[in-house]
């Protein structure tokens, strides 16, 4: 019965991704979001959302680095 409940994975799902490339992409995305301040929108609602998402990306990178440094997250993921 355990063979039926085991999850099925494709081989590429188990390969670790390129962590350095993902970090660079997150930083570049946050910077591009902040460049959208000079768009064609009125009011500050869009600006608030842009800042929230950019700060969220940077916060996720910081939390990931702290967890990896403390050994709470494996290095291969």
N, CA, C and O of each residue as an XYZ file, in Angstrom:
308
protein
N       0.816     -1.194      0.000
C       0.000      0.000      0.000
C       0.864      1.264      0.000
O       0.401      2.321     -0.429
N       2.099      1.173      0.470
C       2.939      2.365      0.504
C       3.394      2.768     -0.894
O       3.678      3.941     -1.136
N       3.466      1.803     -1.822
C       3.884      2.142     -3.179
C       2.847      3.026     -3.858
O       3.196      3.840     -4.713
N       1.589      2.878     -3.491
C       0.537      3.699     -4.083
C       0.572      5.126     -3.550
O       0.206      6.060     -4.262
N       1.002      5.301     -2.325
C       0.971      6.632     -1.732
C       2.268      7.407     -1.915
O       2.337      8.580     -1.547
N       3.306      6.774     -2.479
C       4.561      7.476     -2.722
C       4.373      8.483     -3.847
O       3.763      8.167     -4.869
N       4.896      9.702     -3.666
C       4.767     10.694     -4.727
C       5.636     10.344     -5.932
O       6.675      9.698     -5.797
N       5.204     10.772     -7.084
C       5.932     10.523     -8.319
C       6.583     11.834     -8.739
O       5.917     12.865     -8.836
N       7.895     11.788     -8.990
C       8.645     12.977     -9.384
C       9.256     12.770    -10.755
O       9.672     11.666    -11.105
N       9.303     13.832    -11.518
C      10.065     13.815    -12.761
C      11.536     14.025    -12.398
O      11.827     14.660    -11.384
N      12.456     13.514    -13.191
C      13.876     13.653    -12.847
C      14.326     15.104    -12.702
O      15.177     15.399    -11.862
N      13.777     16.011    -13.498
C      14.209     17.397    -13.408
C      13.645     18.114    -12.187
O      14.126     19.195    -11.847
N      12.653     17.556    -11.522
C      12.130     18.160    -10.296
C      13.089     17.988     -9.127
O      13.064     18.782     -8.186
N      13.919     16.983     -9.173
C      14.825     16.706     -8.072
C      16.168     17.403     -8.232
O      16.980     17.399     -7.307
N      16.415     18.008     -9.407
C      17.676     18.725     -9.621
C      17.618     20.066     -8.898
O      16.617     20.777     -8.992
N      18.670     20.416     -8.186
C      18.678     21.746     -7.566
C      18.842     22.820     -8.628
O      19.512     22.617     -9.640
N      18.219     23.965     -8.380
C      18.336     25.077     -9.310
C      19.610     25.856     -9.077
O      20.356     25.576     -8.139
N      19.856     26.816     -9.914
C      21.031     27.657     -9.775
C      20.691     28.787     -8.802
O      20.004     29.743     -9.162
N      21.180     28.667     -7.568
C      20.817     29.605     -6.499
C      21.381     31.006     -6.746
O      20.709     31.998     -6.465
N      22.600     31.097     -7.265
C      23.195     32.408     -7.527
C      22.405     33.163     -8.590
O      22.188     34.369     -8.470
N      21.984     32.464     -9.608
C      21.197     33.094    -10.665
C      19.844     33.551    -10.126
O      19.355     34.615    -10.506
N      19.239     32.761     -9.249
C      17.953     33.145     -8.667
C      18.096     34.373     -7.772
O      17.228     35.246     -7.774
N      19.187     34.447     -7.008
C      19.414     35.627     -6.163
C      19.598     36.876     -7.006
O      19.031     37.926     -6.705
N      20.402     36.758     -8.079
C      20.610     37.908     -8.958
C      19.296     38.341     -9.605
O      19.022     39.536     -9.718
N      18.493     37.383    -10.024
C      17.211     37.706    -10.651
C      16.280     38.409     -9.673
O      15.564     39.332    -10.060
N      16.278     37.986     -8.410
C      15.426     38.633     -7.411
C      15.877     40.065     -7.153
O      15.044     40.961     -7.021
N      17.175     40.288     -7.081
C      17.684     41.643     -6.845
C      17.387     42.538     -8.046
O      16.982     43.688     -7.877
N      17.585     42.020     -9.251
C      17.301     42.802    -10.456
C      15.812     43.108    -10.551
O      15.433     44.217    -10.927
N      14.961     42.135    -10.213
C      13.516     42.361    -10.245
C      13.096     43.432     -9.251
O      12.247     44.269     -9.559
N      13.684     43.409     -8.063
C      13.357     44.429     -7.058
C      13.795     45.808     -7.542
O      13.079     46.791     -7.345
N      14.959     45.887     -8.170
C      15.439     47.171     -8.682
C      14.547     47.679     -9.811
O      14.252     48.872     -9.874
N      14.121     46.798    -10.693
C      13.232     47.202    -11.783
C      11.890     47.675    -11.231
O      11.316     48.639    -11.737
N      11.391     47.008    -10.203
C      10.131     47.451     -9.587
C      10.252     48.870     -9.062
O       9.325     49.668     -9.195
N      11.392     49.183     -8.466
C      11.578     50.537     -7.939
C      11.726     51.557     -9.061
O      11.430     52.735     -8.861
N      12.178     51.129    -10.236
C      12.265     52.041    -11.374
C      10.886     52.385    -11.943
O      10.743     53.371    -12.666
N       9.886     51.588    -11.624
C       8.529     51.842    -12.111
C       7.883     53.051    -11.446
O       6.770     53.430    -11.811
N       8.559     53.663    -10.479
C       8.021     54.878     -9.871
C       7.766     55.946    -10.924
O       6.831     56.738    -10.807
N       8.607     55.957    -11.951
C       8.508     56.987    -12.970
C       7.652     56.498    -14.126
O       8.036     56.607    -15.290
N       6.496     55.962    -13.790
C       5.570     55.467    -14.804
C       4.486     56.488    -15.084
O       4.591     57.650    -14.693
N       3.468     56.050    -15.751
C       2.370     56.939    -16.109
C       1.152     56.678    -15.222
O       0.040     56.507    -15.721
N       1.365     56.650    -13.916
C       0.257     56.435    -12.991
C       0.135     57.632    -12.057
O       1.097     58.361    -11.814
N      -1.074     57.810    -11.544
C      -1.331     58.901    -10.608
C      -1.592     58.319     -9.227
O      -2.104     57.207     -9.098
N      -1.243     59.069     -8.211
C      -1.472     58.611     -6.848
C      -0.327     57.763     -6.343
O       0.615     57.450     -7.072
N      -0.430     57.397     -5.073
C       0.662     56.650     -4.443
C       0.340     55.187     -4.192
O       1.192     54.456     -3.688
N      -0.855     54.739     -4.526
C      -1.210     53.348     -4.261
C      -0.285     52.399     -5.014
O       0.181     51.410     -4.449
N      -0.019     52.691     -6.275
C       0.877     51.833     -7.050
C       2.286     51.868     -6.474
O       2.971     50.846     -6.431
N       2.718     53.049     -6.030
C       4.062     53.163     -5.444
C       4.190     52.321     -4.189
O       5.219     51.681     -3.971
N       3.155     52.315     -3.364
C       3.184     51.524     -2.128
C       3.317     50.038     -2.462
O       4.112     49.332     -1.841
N       2.544     49.561     -3.437
C       2.613     48.152     -3.810
C       3.968     47.790     -4.391
O       4.495     46.713     -4.114
N       4.533     48.675     -5.191
C       5.855     48.407     -5.752
C       6.902     48.278     -4.649
O       7.749     47.386     -4.686
N       6.835     49.168     -3.677
C       7.797     49.112     -2.564
C       7.581     47.855     -1.736
O       8.546     47.207     -1.330
N       6.326     47.502     -1.481
C       6.036     46.307     -0.668
C       6.584     45.050     -1.349
O       7.208     44.216     -0.693
N       6.359     44.911     -2.639
C       6.858     43.727     -3.336
C       8.384     43.718     -3.425
O       9.000     42.663     -3.278
N       8.997     44.870     -3.661
C      10.460     44.931     -3.737
C      11.081     44.599     -2.384
O      12.051     43.845     -2.314
N      10.529     45.156     -1.316
C      11.036     44.854      0.026
C      10.790     43.385      0.368
O      11.616     42.759      1.032
N       9.668     42.835     -0.079
C       9.382     41.420      0.161
C      10.397     40.504     -0.504
O      10.818     39.507      0.083
N      10.789     40.841     -1.726
C      11.815     40.042     -2.405
C      13.141     40.089     -1.666
O      13.787     39.060     -1.466
N      13.541     41.274     -1.267
C      14.812     41.417     -0.551
C      14.739     40.723      0.812
O      15.709     40.100      1.244
N      13.596     40.831      1.485
C      13.435     40.160      2.785
C      13.513     38.644      2.626
O      14.098     37.964      3.469
N      12.932     38.111      1.560
C      13.007     36.661      1.320
C      14.451     36.223      1.096
O      14.852     35.150      1.547
N      15.230     37.044      0.404
C      16.647     36.717      0.196
C      17.415     36.736      1.514
O      18.266     35.878      1.754
N      17.117     37.706      2.358
C      17.809     37.808      3.650
C      17.446     36.628      4.547
O      18.319     36.034      5.179
N      16.158     36.289      4.604
C      15.727     35.155      5.432
C      16.366     33.860      4.931
O      16.809     33.036      5.730
N      16.415     33.681      3.614
C      17.032     32.484      3.051
C      18.511     32.404      3.419
O      19.002     31.334      3.776
N      19.219     33.520      3.335
C      20.647     33.532      3.676
C      20.862     33.226      5.154
O      21.788     32.496      5.507
N      20.021     33.772      6.014
C      20.164     33.522      7.454
C      19.873     32.053      7.770
O      20.592     31.435      8.555
N      18.820     31.492      7.164
C      18.498     30.087      7.412
C      19.616     29.164      6.928
O      19.944     28.184      7.597
N      20.193     29.469      5.783
C      21.281     28.633      5.269
C      22.528     28.763      6.142
O      23.216     27.774      6.393
N      22.821     29.983      6.605
C      24.002     30.188      7.443
C      23.860     29.445      8.767
O      24.843     28.914      9.283
N      22.655     29.400      9.321
C      22.432     28.721     10.599
C      22.217     27.224     10.436
O      22.045     26.517     11.428
N      22.225     26.732      9.213
C      22.077     25.297      8.973
C      20.653     24.813      9.074
O      20.432     23.609      9.203
N      19.678     25.698      9.021
C      18.285     25.295      9.122
C      17.656     24.986      7.774
O      16.522     24.513      7.708
N      18.395     25.253      6.691
C      17.916     24.950      5.361
C      19.050     24.281      4.605
O      20.173     24.785      4.624
N      18.794     23.159      3.940
C      19.892     22.456      3.272
C      20.465     23.271      2.126
O      19.765     24.071      1.505
N      21.742     23.059      1.854
C      22.438     23.811      0.817
C      22.075     23.334     -0.592
O      22.307     24.056     -1.561
N      21.508     22.130     -0.719
C      21.241     21.609     -2.042
C      19.898     22.019     -2.599
O      19.543     21.582     -3.694
N      19.139     22.830     -1.903
C      17.820     23.257     -2.401
C      17.831     24.723     -2.690
O      16.817     25.275     -3.118
